[in-house]
Every structure is written in C-alpha cells, then in structure tokens.
Amino acid sequence: MGEGEILEQVQAVVADQLDRDDVALNMNTVAASVDGWDSLAHVRIMIAVEEEFGVRFDMSEITSLGNVGDLVRLIEAKQPS
C-alpha cells in the first residue's frame, strides 16, 4: 500500500472521528490546522488508525508525529512486507 492510498484512508478515519465530511488532508497538514482536531480527538484518531491499519503505535511514536505525512510514513513502515 502506497502513501497516496494510506493518506486517503487516514483522511477517511479523521473525517469519521471528527464527524466532518469536509476534511481535506495532505502530507503537510498539522492537527492544529484542522477544526476539531484537539488532544481528545487525537487520541480517538490514533486508536481508529491503529484499528483501520492493524498496527500498534507506542507513545514515543505518537508524540514524535509532526504532521500527517509523518503518520502516513509510520503506517507504511509498519505494514507487513
């Protein structure tokens, strides 16, 4: 699964968790620039992403994420070969 496909799925997860149809993410998007993506929503989004992709993140991985691109690359790295 490539970055583009992962990004589309992450966008769908975020839109679902924020209950918004107008979420548009790109690799440079930061949580603070998305209405409703606060700290509580971040926890829900990370759990939903883990479930969607069948991966697990540790706390250091989550806290090191700077933007959506970092999340996409982390998911890609955790995908089975």
Kinemage of the C-alpha trace (Angstrom):
@kinemage 1
@onewidth
@group {chain A} dominant
@subgroup {mainchain}
@vectorlist {calphas} color= white
{ca met a 1} P 0.000 0.000 0.000
{ca gly a 2} L 1.490 3.322 -1.065
{ca glu a 3} L 1.497 6.739 0.590
{ca gly a 4} L -1.402 8.031 -1.502
{ca glu a 5} L -3.642 5.138 -0.576
{ca ile a 6} L -2.693 5.379 3.093
{ca leu a 7} L -3.330 9.141 3.055
{ca glu a 8} L -6.826 8.579 1.620
{ca gln a 9} L -7.640 6.060 4.355
{ca val a 10} L -6.223 8.323 7.084
{ca gln a 11} L -8.356 11.175 5.742
{ca ala a 12} L -11.449 8.949 5.907
{ca val a 13} L -10.628 7.950 9.506
{ca val a 14} L -10.087 11.570 10.560
{ca ala a 15} L -13.305 12.693 8.860
{ca asp a 16} L -15.205 9.906 10.620
{ca gln a 17} L -13.704 10.643 14.038
{ca leu a 18} L -14.327 14.380 13.712
{ca asp a 19} L -17.786 13.738 12.224
{ca arg a 20} L -16.986 16.050 9.309
{ca asp a 21} L -17.289 15.473 5.579
{ca asp a 22} L -15.127 18.434 4.598
{ca val a 23} L -11.775 17.259 5.988
{ca ala a 24} L -9.020 17.626 3.401
{ca leu a 25} L -5.605 16.373 4.462
{ca asn a 26} L -2.263 16.410 2.720
{ca met a 27} L 1.176 15.248 3.805
{ca asn a 28} L 1.945 18.644 5.388
{ca thr a 29} L -1.304 19.008 7.353
{ca val a 30} L -0.867 19.508 11.106
{ca ala a 31} L -3.583 18.710 13.637
{ca ala a 32} L -3.827 22.338 14.782
{ca ser a 33} L -4.940 23.378 11.280
{ca val a 34} L -7.959 21.030 11.280
{ca asp a 35} L -11.056 22.283 13.100
{ca gly a 36} L -11.969 19.919 15.910
{ca trp a 37} L -8.650 18.021 15.958
{ca asp a 38} L -7.820 18.669 19.595
{ca ser a 39} L -5.998 16.435 22.081
{ca leu a 40} L -9.031 14.263 22.819
{ca ala a 41} L -9.790 13.853 19.120
{ca his a 42} L -6.115 12.976 18.567
{ca val a 43} L -6.412 10.014 20.939
{ca arg a 44} L -9.567 8.803 19.172
{ca ile a 45} L -7.943 9.258 15.763
{ca met a 46} L -4.806 7.316 16.735
{ca ile a 47} L -6.891 4.418 18.103
{ca ala a 48} L -9.048 4.391 14.971
{ca val a 49} L -5.954 4.476 12.734
{ca glu a 50} L -4.464 1.541 14.628
{ca glu a 51} L -7.687 -0.412 14.116
{ca glu a 52} L -8.028 0.576 10.452
{ca phe a 53} L -4.497 -0.464 9.510
{ca gly a 54} L -3.979 -3.290 12.013
{ca val a 55} L -0.927 -1.627 13.564
{ca arg a 56} L 0.110 -0.518 17.041
{ca phe a 57} L 1.923 2.694 17.937
{ca asp a 58} L 3.914 3.265 21.078
{ca met a 59} L 3.728 6.581 22.893
{ca ser a 60} L 7.091 7.815 21.599
{ca glu a 61} L 5.961 7.234 18.010
{ca ile a 62} L 2.740 9.160 18.567
{ca thr a 63} L 4.443 12.094 20.273
{ca ser a 64} L 7.065 12.311 17.516
{ca leu a 65} L 4.471 12.858 14.782
{ca gly a 66} L 4.772 16.360 13.363
{ca asn a 67} L 2.245 16.168 10.546
{ca val a 68} L 0.007 13.807 8.598
{ca gly a 69} L 2.926 12.808 6.377
{ca asp a 70} L 4.801 11.508 9.413
{ca leu a 71} L 1.758 9.413 10.321
{ca val a 72} L 1.419 8.076 6.774
{ca arg a 73} L 5.107 7.095 6.668
{ca leu a 74} L 4.854 5.441 10.107
{ca ile a 75} L 1.857 3.394 8.955
{ca glu a 76} L 3.686 2.445 5.764
{ca ala a 77} L 6.742 1.315 7.764
{ca lys a 78} L 4.567 -0.882 9.986
{ca gln a 79} L 2.795 -2.623 7.105
{ca pro a 80} L 3.738 -6.257 6.579
{ca ser a 81} L 6.135 -6.789 3.682
